[in-house]
Amino acid sequence: MELLALGKTEIYLQTIEKVINKGKTSIMLVPEISLTPQMVERFMARFGKEKIAVLHSKLSIGERYDAWQKIVQGKVNIIIGARSAIFAPVKNLGIIIMDEEHDASYQSEMTPRYNAKEIAEKLAMQYACPLLLGSATPDMKTYYRAENKEIELLELTKRANASQLPKVEIIDLREELQQGNHSMLSRKLQEEIQKNLERKEQTILFLNRRGYSTFVMCRDCGYTVKCKNCNITMTYHLKQDKLKCHYCGYEVEKVTICPVCKSKNIRYFGTGTQKLEQEVQRLFPTATTIRMDIDTVSKKNSHEEILQHFKEQEIDILIGTQMVVKGHHFPKVTLVGVIAADSSLNIEDFRANERTFQILTQVAGRAGRENLEGRVIIQTYNPDNLAIEQAKKQDYEEFYKNEWKIRKQLKYPPFCDIIEIGFQAKDEQEVIKQAKRIHSYLKNRILSEKIGILLYSPVPAPIDKIKNKYRWRIMIKCLYNEQVNALLQDAFTQNENKKGVTQTVYYL
């Protein structure tokens, strides 16, 4: 079904209005806390402050309690929040809306582990109400279900306000290096930023790595500074002049002498948002800049303050991580620069191409959202990558068709289910023993009962140590059903864990 040229937020508003008129309550989920104030602002303008409760983890305990009590007492009929808002104590639910349904933020990796989308589906069934999933770049599994008529597909074929898609240009960073440009910004991007400054238009620069330098290495012996608690390189933060671990928070002073060979030939490599901000200030000294990443939004209400400053056009250039790419509407933003499009391609995940296409398409959608023409410049070392080429065209269907063929051939979701069994403990040998015990049990059962499961041997996790705990995993490909569920239950029951090894089952 094709819809008119309305923005999806306007469709959400009109849909919720109909639900309210029936005397029912709505849950409106957004993937990032940073998006909540903007959504709340739109909803309050339409429905008034009294009808809305906001729920997310940045609220104080008192604020959360007050919001919870309002919901319990039936004083509000719209709940807006991040993934945890799905647990709101609603009694008369009329609709659940998940904006940017593809976003990984809806899946909690902390205990208790849950996927807000799965819970939303269960609630929708329980209350016999609609679940509306919104995205310009749907999760492939969701789109596959729509193609197979399991869920209904409603398409927005035009941008809100009938604005045109931005023009996208890909810059090959290999050519920039060959021509002597060692800056983080290509010559083309520098030219376009200068044009925007002259026109008094705004720019967003996206780099999905925070900090200043992403790793520190001795050029003489090759020693790399790693966290003592996690098997991960530490990131240098310029403002604090310290090295930090982004997994456990461990900090050390800046390294100037190699602890192994005592050499002073220490170099700081890689780039993060702090370094990008410094480079922009060097190249454009008269421009006003603001940075939005985990380091700048740790204080309460800092999200709102940064976005409000930028929205009121006090700032020329917004620099940020993925926080800046999701759902924001800035009428004066006409230029978006993607500094390193390759970063999401290099993750150890079968969804790397999908994630890359999604994030590039989402960030491109921040440019030219009103009457002004939008331009997007994507910098990459892999200009021929299909995900990057298709993000340039902003053609989801073409990307889906190509990725669909690859996934079908390799038996990846949506054509099968992937289950990850994770093991972690402070004693690595106990982790390995338990992983091997579970693997041996599963292997014997699968062979003897001829169960249709593809079982892989235990291996260390991509990051094999976090917070002083060693991590291993077993991967399974199958069509998940009650038989598989019972097999996993039996595996844990029959192989008692006596040495404090934490075991988790993760559905990818």
C-alpha positions as CSV (number, residue, x, y, z in Angstrom):
1,M,0.0,0.0,0.0
2,E,1.3,3.5,-0.9
3,L,0.9,6.5,1.4
4,L,0.8,10.2,0.7
5,A,3.9,12.5,1.0
6,L,3.7,12.7,4.8
7,G,6.7,12.3,7.1
8,K,6.4,9.1,9.2
9,T,6.3,11.2,12.4
10,E,3.1,12.9,11.1
11,I,1.6,9.5,10.3
12,Y,2.5,8.4,13.9
13,L,0.7,11.5,15.3
14,Q,-2.4,11.0,13.2
15,T,-2.6,7.3,14.1
16,I,-2.2,8.0,17.8
17,E,-4.9,10.6,17.6
18,K,-7.3,8.0,16.4
19,V,-6.3,5.7,19.2
20,I,-6.8,8.4,21.8
21,N,-10.3,9.1,20.4
22,K,-11.2,5.5,21.0
23,G,-10.2,6.0,24.7
24,K,-7.0,3.9,24.5
25,T,-3.3,4.3,25.3
26,S,-0.3,4.4,22.9
27,I,3.4,3.4,23.4
28,M,5.8,5.3,21.1
29,L,9.4,3.9,21.1
30,V,12.5,5.5,19.8
31,P,15.9,3.9,19.6
32,E,18.0,6.6,21.3
33,I,17.4,8.7,24.3
34,S,18.7,11.6,22.3
35,L,15.7,11.4,20.0
36,T,13.2,11.4,22.9
37,P,13.1,15.2,23.5
38,Q,12.5,15.9,19.9
39,M,9.7,13.4,19.7
40,V,8.2,14.7,23.0
41,E,8.3,18.2,21.6
42,R,6.3,17.2,18.5
43,F,3.8,15.2,20.6
44,M,3.3,17.9,23.2
45,A,2.6,20.5,20.5
46,R,-0.2,18.2,19.2
47,F,-1.7,16.6,22.3
48,G,-0.6,18.8,25.3
49,K,1.8,18.0,28.1
50,E,-0.7,16.4,30.5
51,K,-1.4,13.4,28.2
52,I,2.2,12.3,27.9
53,A,4.6,10.3,30.1
54,V,8.3,10.0,29.2
55,L,10.3,6.9,30.2
56,H,14.0,6.3,29.7
57,S,17.2,5.5,31.7
58,K,18.5,9.1,31.9
59,L,15.6,10.1,34.2
60,S,16.2,10.3,37.9
61,I,14.5,7.6,40.1
62,G,12.0,10.2,41.3
63,E,11.1,11.3,37.7
64,R,10.7,7.6,36.7
65,Y,8.5,6.9,39.7
66,D,6.3,9.9,38.9
67,A,5.9,8.9,35.3
68,W,5.2,5.3,36.3
69,Q,2.5,6.4,38.7
70,K,0.8,8.6,36.1
71,I,0.6,5.5,33.8
72,V,-0.7,3.2,36.5
73,Q,-3.4,5.7,37.5
74,G,-4.4,6.2,33.9
75,K,-3.6,9.9,33.9
76,V,-1.7,9.7,30.6
77,N,-2.5,8.0,27.3
78,I,0.8,8.4,25.4
79,I,4.0,6.9,26.6
80,I,7.2,7.9,24.8
81,G,10.6,6.5,25.5
82,A,13.5,4.2,24.6
83,R,13.4,0.4,24.7
84,S,12.6,0.1,28.4
85,A,9.3,2.0,27.9
86,I,7.9,-1.2,26.4
87,F,7.5,-2.4,30.0
88,A,5.2,0.6,30.9
89,P,2.2,-0.6,33.0
90,V,-0.4,0.2,30.4
91,K,-3.9,-1.2,31.0
92,N,-5.7,-0.3,27.8
93,L,-3.2,-0.5,25.0
94,G,-4.4,0.7,21.6
95,I,-1.2,0.7,19.5
96,I,2.6,0.3,19.8
97,I,4.9,2.2,17.4
98,M,8.6,1.5,17.0
99,D,10.4,4.2,15.1
100,E,13.6,3.1,13.4
101,E,12.6,-0.5,14.0
102,H,15.9,-1.8,12.5
103,D,18.0,-0.2,15.2
104,A,20.2,-2.5,17.3
105,S,19.5,-0.3,20.3
106,Y,16.2,-2.1,20.8
107,Q,18.0,-5.2,21.8
108,S,19.4,-5.1,25.4
109,E,22.7,-6.9,25.9
110,M,22.6,-6.4,29.7
111,T,20.8,-8.7,32.1
112,P,17.9,-9.2,31.7
113,R,18.5,-9.6,28.0
114,Y,15.5,-8.8,25.8
115,N,14.5,-7.6,22.4
116,A,11.9,-4.8,22.6
117,K,10.5,-5.8,19.2
118,E,9.7,-9.3,20.3
119,I,8.1,-8.0,23.5
120,A,6.1,-5.5,21.5
121,E,4.8,-8.3,19.2
122,K,3.7,-10.3,22.3
123,L,1.9,-7.3,23.8
124,A,0.2,-6.5,20.5
125,M,-1.1,-10.0,20.4
126,Q,-2.2,-9.9,24.0
127,Y,-4.1,-6.6,23.6
128,A,-5.2,-7.4,20.0
129,C,-3.8,-4.0,18.9
130,P,-1.6,-2.9,16.0
131,L,2.2,-2.8,16.1
132,L,3.6,-0.2,13.7
133,L,7.2,-0.6,12.7
134,G,8.7,2.4,11.0
135,S,12.0,2.7,9.1
136,A,13.5,4.0,5.9
137,T,15.9,1.0,6.0
138,P,14.0,-1.9,7.6
139,D,15.7,-4.8,9.2
140,M,16.0,-7.5,6.5
141,K,14.1,-10.0,8.6
142,T,11.2,-7.5,9.0
143,Y,11.1,-6.7,5.3
144,Y,11.3,-10.4,4.4
145,R,8.2,-11.0,6.6
146,A,6.4,-8.2,4.8
147,E,7.3,-9.7,1.4
148,N,5.9,-13.0,2.6
149,K,2.6,-11.3,3.7
150,E,3.2,-12.1,7.4
151,I,2.9,-8.4,8.1
152,E,1.5,-5.6,6.0
153,L,3.8,-3.3,4.1
154,L,2.9,0.4,3.9
155,E,5.3,2.4,1.7
156,L,6.2,6.1,1.8
157,T,7.3,6.8,-1.7
158,K,8.0,10.5,-1.3
159,R,9.9,12.5,1.3
160,A,8.0,14.7,3.7
161,N,7.1,18.1,2.3
162,A,7.8,16.6,-1.2
163,S,11.5,17.6,-0.7
164,Q,14.1,16.0,-3.0
165,L,16.6,13.4,-2.0
166,P,20.1,14.8,-1.4
167,K,22.8,14.4,-4.0
168,V,25.3,11.8,-2.8
169,E,29.0,11.8,-3.9
170,I,31.5,9.1,-3.0
171,I,35.2,10.1,-2.4
172,D,37.9,7.6,-2.7
173,L,40.4,8.3,0.1
174,R,43.1,6.3,-1.6
175,E,43.2,9.0,-4.3
176,E,43.3,11.7,-1.7
177,L,46.4,10.1,-0.1
178,Q,48.1,9.7,-3.5
179,Q,47.5,13.4,-4.2
180,G,49.1,14.4,-0.9
181,N,46.0,15.1,1.2
182,H,46.5,13.6,4.6
183,S,43.7,15.5,6.3
184,M,40.7,13.7,7.7
185,L,38.6,15.8,5.3
186,S,38.8,15.3,1.6
187,R,39.3,18.4,-0.6
188,K,35.8,18.1,-1.9
189,L,34.3,18.0,1.6
190,Q,36.4,21.0,2.6
191,E,35.1,23.0,-0.4
192,E,31.5,22.1,0.4
193,I,31.9,23.0,4.1
194,Q,33.3,26.4,3.1
195,K,30.3,27.0,0.8
196,N,27.9,26.2,3.6
197,L,29.7,28.6,5.9
198,E,29.4,31.3,3.3
199,R,25.7,30.6,2.7
200,K,25.0,30.4,6.5
201,E,23.8,26.8,6.2
202,Q,24.6,24.0,8.6
203,T,26.7,20.9,8.3
204,I,26.8,17.6,10.0
205,L,30.0,15.5,10.1
206,F,29.5,11.9,11.1
207,L,32.3,9.7,12.5
208,N,31.3,6.6,14.5
209,R,34.3,6.6,16.7
210,R,34.7,8.7,19.8
211,G,37.9,9.9,21.4
212,Y,41.0,11.4,19.8
213,S,43.2,8.4,18.7
214,T,41.8,4.9,18.6
215,F,45.1,3.1,19.4
216,V,48.6,3.8,20.6
217,M,51.6,1.9,19.4
218,C,55.4,1.8,19.8
219,R,56.9,2.2,16.3
220,D,60.1,0.3,17.4
221,C,58.8,-2.9,18.9
222,G,55.1,-2.9,17.9
223,Y,53.7,-2.8,21.4
224,T,50.1,-1.6,21.5
225,V,48.5,-0.2,24.7
226,K,45.6,-2.4,25.8
227,C,43.3,-2.3,28.7
228,K,44.4,-4.5,31.7
229,N,40.9,-5.7,32.1
230,C,39.8,-6.2,28.5
231,N,41.6,-7.5,25.4
232,I,41.0,-4.2,23.5
233,T,43.1,-1.3,22.6
234,M,42.7,1.9,24.7
235,T,41.5,5.1,23.1
236,Y,43.3,8.4,23.8
237,H,41.1,11.3,24.9
238,L,42.6,14.7,24.4
239,K,40.6,16.8,26.9
240,Q,41.5,14.5,29.8
241,D,44.9,13.7,28.3
242,K,44.3,10.0,29.3
243,L,43.9,6.6,27.7
244,K,40.4,5.1,28.3
245,C,38.8,1.7,27.7
246,H,35.4,2.1,26.2
247,Y,34.3,-1.3,27.6
248,C,35.1,-1.1,31.3
249,G,36.0,2.5,31.8
250,Y,39.6,1.8,33.0
251,E,41.9,4.8,32.6
252,V,45.7,5.3,32.5
253,E,47.9,8.4,32.0
254,K,49.1,9.2,28.5
255,V,52.0,6.8,27.4
256,T,55.2,8.5,26.3
257,I,57.7,5.7,26.8
258,C,57.2,2.1,25.6
259,P,56.9,-0.1,28.7
260,V,58.5,-3.0,26.7
261,C,61.5,-1.6,24.9
262,K,61.7,1.8,26.6
263,S,61.6,3.6,23.3
264,K,60.1,7.1,23.0
265,N,59.0,6.4,19.5
266,I,55.3,6.2,20.6
267,R,52.7,7.1,18.0
268,Y,49.0,7.8,18.3
269,F,47.0,6.3,15.4
270,G,43.4,6.3,14.2
271,T,40.8,9.0,14.4
272,G,37.9,9.8,16.7
273,T,35.4,12.7,17.1
274,Q,37.7,14.7,19.3
275,K,40.5,14.7,16.6
276,L,37.9,15.5,13.9
277,E,36.7,18.5,15.9
278,Q,40.3,19.7,16.3
279,E,40.9,19.3,12.6
280,V,37.7,21.2,11.7
281,Q,38.7,24.0,14.0
282,R,42.1,24.2,12.4
283,L,40.7,24.3,8.8
284,F,37.8,26.6,9.6
285,P,38.8,28.8,12.5
286,T,35.8,31.1,12.2
287,A,33.2,28.3,12.2
288,T,31.4,27.4,15.4
289,T,31.3,23.7,16.2
290,I,29.7,21.4,18.7
291,R,30.4,17.7,19.3
292,M,27.8,15.0,20.2
293,D,29.1,11.7,21.5
294,I,29.0,9.7,24.7
295,D,31.7,11.9,26.2
296,T,29.7,15.1,25.7
297,V,26.2,13.8,26.7
298,S,27.0,12.2,30.0
299,K,25.4,15.0,32.0
300,K,21.6,15.2,32.5
301,N,19.8,17.2,29.7
302,S,23.1,17.5,27.7
303,H,21.4,15.8,24.7
304,E,18.7,18.5,24.6
305,E,21.1,21.3,25.1
306,I,23.4,20.3,22.2
307,L,20.5,19.7,19.9
308,Q,18.7,22.9,20.9
309,H,21.9,25.0,20.3
310,F,22.3,23.4,16.8
311,K,18.6,23.7,16.0
312,E,18.5,27.4,16.8
313,Q,21.3,27.8,14.3
314,E,23.9,29.0,16.8
315,I,26.3,26.4,15.5
316,D,27.7,25.9,12.0
317,I,29.0,22.3,12.3
318,L,27.7,19.4,14.3
319,I,30.3,16.6,14.8
320,G,29.1,13.3,16.2
321,T,28.7,9.6,16.3
322,Q,25.6,7.6,15.4
323,M,23.6,9.8,17.9
324,V,23.4,12.5,15.2
325,V,22.1,10.3,12.3
326,K,18.8,9.0,13.7
327,G,15.6,10.8,13.1
328,H,16.7,14.4,13.7
329,H,15.1,17.2,11.7
330,F,17.2,20.2,11.1
331,P,15.8,22.4,8.3
332,K,19.1,24.4,7.8
333,V,21.3,21.3,7.4
334,T,22.2,21.0,3.7
335,L,25.5,19.2,3.9
336,V,26.4,15.8,5.6
337,G,29.9,14.4,5.5
338,V,30.6,10.8,6.4
339,I,34.3,10.7,7.4
340,A,35.0,7.0,7.5
341,A,32.3,4.9,5.8
342,D,34.4,1.7,6.2
343,S,34.3,1.4,10.0
344,S,31.0,-0.5,10.1
345,L,32.1,-2.8,7.2
346,N,35.0,-4.2,9.3
347,I,32.9,-5.7,12.1
348,E,32.8,-9.4,12.6
349,D,29.1,-9.8,11.8
350,F,27.1,-11.2,8.9
351,R,25.0,-7.9,9.1
352,A,28.0,-5.7,8.3
353,N,26.8,-4.7,4.9
354,E,23.3,-4.2,6.2
355,R,24.4,-2.0,9.1
356,T,26.6,0.0,6.7
357,F,23.8,0.6,4.2
358,Q,21.4,1.6,7.0
359,I,23.7,4.0,8.8
360,L,24.8,5.7,5.5
361,T,21.2,6.0,4.3
362,Q,20.1,7.3,7.7
363,V,22.8,10.0,7.9
364,A,22.2,11.0,4.3
365,G,18.6,11.6,5.2
366,R,19.6,14.5,7.5
367,A,20.5,16.7,4.6
368,G,18.0,18.8,2.6
369,R,14.9,18.1,4.6
370,E,13.2,21.3,3.7
371,N,13.3,23.5,0.6
372,L,17.1,23.8,0.5
373,E,19.1,21.3,-1.7
374,G,20.9,18.6,0.3
375,R,24.4,17.2,-0.5
376,V,26.1,14.2,1.1
377,I,29.8,13.3,0.8
378,I,30.8,9.8,1.7
379,Q,34.5,9.2,2.3
380,T,35.7,5.6,1.9
381,Y,38.7,3.4,1.1
382,N,36.2,0.9,-0.5
383,P,34.2,2.9,-3.1
384,D,33.2,-0.3,-5.0
385,N,31.6,-2.0,-2.0
386,L,28.0,-2.8,-2.9
387,A,26.5,-1.4,0.4
388,I,28.3,1.9,-0.2
389,E,27.3,2.0,-3.9
390,Q,23.6,1.3,-3.0
391,A,23.6,3.8,-0.2
392,K,24.6,6.4,-2.8
393,K,21.5,5.6,-4.7
394,Q,19.5,5.4,-1.4
395,D,17.6,2.5,-3.0
396,Y,16.6,0.1,-0.2
397,E,14.9,-2.4,-2.5
398,E,18.0,-2.8,-4.7
399,F,20.2,-3.3,-1.6
400,Y,17.7,-5.9,-0.2
401,K,17.6,-7.9,-3.4
402,N,21.4,-8.2,-3.6
403,E,21.9,-8.9,0.1
404,W,18.9,-11.4,-0.1
405,K,20.8,-13.5,-2.7
406,I,24.0,-13.6,-0.6
407,R,22.2,-14.5,2.6
408,K,20.2,-17.3,0.9
409,Q,23.4,-18.8,-0.5
410,L,25.2,-18.7,2.8
411,K,22.2,-19.7,4.9
412,Y,22.1,-16.5,7.0
413,P,18.9,-14.9,8.5
414,P,16.2,-14.5,7.3
415,F,16.7,-18.0,5.8
416,C,17.8,-19.6,9.1
417,D,18.2,-18.6,12.7
418,I,21.5,-18.1,14.3
419,I,22.0,-18.8,18.0
420,E,25.0,-17.8,19.9
421,I,25.8,-19.6,23.2
422,G,28.2,-17.4,25.2
423,F,30.5,-18.4,28.1
424,Q,32.4,-16.1,30.4
425,A,34.3,-16.3,33.7
426,K,37.5,-15.1,35.3
427,D,39.2,-18.5,34.8
428,E,39.7,-19.0,31.1
429,Q,40.3,-22.8,31.4
430,E,37.0,-23.2,33.1
431,V,35.3,-21.3,30.3
432,I,36.9,-23.5,27.7
433,K,36.0,-26.7,29.6
434,Q,32.3,-25.7,29.9
435,A,32.1,-24.6,26.3
436,K,33.6,-28.0,25.2
437,R,31.2,-29.9,27.5
438,I,28.2,-28.2,26.0
439,H,29.5,-28.6,22.5
440,S,30.2,-32.3,22.9
441,Y,26.7,-32.9,24.4
442,L,25.0,-31.0,21.5
443,K,27.1,-32.7,18.9
444,N,26.2,-36.2,20.2
445,R,22.5,-35.4,20.4
446,I,22.4,-33.8,16.9
447,L,24.1,-36.8,15.3
448,S,22.1,-39.5,17.2
449,E,18.7,-37.9,16.8
450,K,19.4,-36.5,13.3
451,I,18.4,-32.9,14.3
452,G,18.7,-30.3,11.5
453,I,21.3,-28.1,13.2
454,L,24.6,-26.8,11.9
455,L,26.9,-26.7,15.0
456,Y,30.2,-24.9,15.1
457,S,33.1,-25.6,17.4
458,P,33.8,-23.4,20.4
459,V,36.0,-20.4,19.7
460,P,37.0,-17.2,21.5
461,A,34.6,-14.3,21.2
462,P,35.7,-11.4,18.9
463,I,36.7,-9.5,22.0
464,D,37.8,-12.4,24.2
465,K,38.3,-10.6,27.5
466,I,36.1,-7.9,29.0
467,K,36.2,-6.7,32.6
468,N,38.7,-9.4,33.5
469,K,36.3,-12.1,32.2
470,Y,37.3,-14.5,29.4
471,R,34.7,-15.0,26.7
472,W,34.1,-18.0,24.4
473,R,31.1,-18.8,22.2
474,I,29.4,-21.6,20.2
475,M,27.5,-20.6,17.0
476,I,24.5,-22.6,15.8
477,K,22.6,-22.3,12.5
478,C,19.1,-23.8,12.5
479,L,15.4,-23.2,12.1
480,Y,14.5,-22.4,15.7
481,N,11.5,-24.4,17.1
482,E,10.5,-26.2,20.3
483,Q,12.8,-29.1,19.5
484,V,15.8,-26.8,19.4
485,N,14.7,-25.0,22.5
486,A,14.3,-28.3,24.4
487,L,17.7,-29.4,23.2
488,L,19.4,-26.3,24.6
489,Q,17.5,-26.6,27.9
490,D,18.7,-30.2,28.2
491,A,22.3,-29.2,27.4
492,F,22.5,-26.8,30.3
493,T,20.6,-29.2,32.7
494,Q,22.7,-32.2,31.9
495,N,26.0,-30.3,32.0
496,E,25.9,-28.6,35.4
497,N,28.0,-25.4,35.6
498,K,29.9,-25.7,38.9
499,K,32.7,-23.2,38.4
500,G,30.8,-19.9,38.1
501,V,30.9,-19.8,34.3
502,T,28.1,-17.4,33.1
503,Q,26.2,-18.9,30.2
504,T,24.0,-16.9,27.8
505,V,21.9,-17.8,24.8
506,Y,21.6,-15.1,22.2
507,Y,19.4,-15.1,19.1
508,L,20.9,-13.0,16.3
